[in-house]
């Protein structure tokens, strides 16, 4: 089993998405989104190698996995033998290829 670490960027983005869903679509949708993120995080924690490499930044491989039912993906990297760092979460409409390298602090 892997240890999962959530970066400050990931935490901030998660909270922003939850607030946005709550404001625009209501508490139940925000709750469903949070549950979807938890389900995706559990999948990543159990089978990170099943998630394809999305991009390499400064020699590090960043992988991604989608949030079922929502247009969002979680971007993470595997560090060492047993640590997963959840680095960011982006909506699919965002220019991820440009934002991820500029926002990641490694």
C-alpha positions, 0 to 999 in steps of 0.5 A, a space after each residue: 500500500 502506498 502513502 498518499 501526500 496531498 500537495 498544497 496546490 491539490 488541496 486548494 484546487 479541491 476546495 475551490 472545485 467543491 465550493 464552485 459546485 456547491 454554489 452553482 449546482 448545490 450541496 448534493 453535487 458538491 458532495 458527489 464530486 467529493 465522493 468521486 475524488 475520494 474514489 479516484 484517490 483510493 484507486 490511485 493509492 491501490 493501483 498507481 501504475 494503472 494510470 498512464 504517464 501524462 507528462 514529464 517535468 524536470 525528470 519526474 513522471 506525472 500521471 493522471 486519473 479522472 474523477 468519474 462523472 465529473 470533468 476533472 483529472 487528478 495529477 500525481 507522481 510516484 516517489 520512491 517505492 511507496 509514496 504517491 504525491 497528489 500534485 494537482 487537480 484540473 478541470 478538463 477545460 483548463 490548459 493542463 499542459 501549460 498550467 501543470 509545469 508552471 504550478 508544480 514546485 519540485 
